[in-house]
Amino acid sequence: MPKNILTRGHSRTLTKQHKIAIAGVAALGAAAVAFSAAPGNAQTVTTGAPAAQVQFATQPVKDVQGTLTTQLAAQTVKLDAFAAKQKAATAAAKQQAQAQAQAQAKQKAAEDAKKVTQVRAAQDTASRSAQRPQMQLVAAKSYANNLDGWIRQALDIMKSKGIPGSYNGLHKNIMRESSGNPMAINNWDINAINGIPSKGLLQVIPPTFNSYHVAGTSWDIYNPVANITAAANYAADKYGSIDNVNSAY
């Protein structure tokens, strides 16, 4: 009887905890049944006489059955509650571990991005340094404020503009035309009679000066460098070079 009570109505698979609980309850039931079958409730058996049928009380067995069922149900509820609690704890631990892993991955990604940015910045700086031409400080060239200085400055400008001429060619024509006086002016030749006298170191008339003026120089016809470069530019156009001029031009 107790064996059937324990198995009836529990066809579902039992866990290890369930099996242990059922075994304990079965043992308790067996003890109760044995107690209910005590000799006080049976007829006396006489030696040599046919054994009398032993009759057991049925009511106590029903009570034991109900008690065992109740205890098993209570134990099952406790085990289910414990299993649910364990499952919830495992899920919470797993969720916490996942959150921690995500936080660590995010932190590592941020650190990697920072390192990449730093490396790129260093590379860009190195690249700009390599591409940037090394500027050499060059002292501005100075010229003496005299005939030698004016000729040399004019030659440098002429060279940058592609105007031919030499130091000697300029010097000889300057000395013939003005004796090296930048303020010289001719008031007696045909140009003067026509109202456009020749002026400056190389005795250039204003229309010629304006037409052959070299960019970057003064527009003052009496300026020594401006006068020389304009006259040399005119001579290059008309005679090939100031060096080819040996008389009035």
Secondary structure, DSSP 8 states (H G I E B T S, - for coil): -HHHHHHTT--S---HHHHHHHHHHHHHHHHHHHHHT-GGGS----TTS--------SHHHHHHHHHHHHHHHHHHHHHHHHHHHHHHHHHHHHHHHHHHHHHHHHHHHHHHHHHHHHHHHHHHHHHHHHHS------------SSHHHHHHHHHHHHHHHT----HHHHHHHHHHHHTT-TT-B--SSHHHHTT---BTTTTB-HHHHHHS--TTS-S-TT-HHHHHHHHHHHHHHHHSSGGG--S--
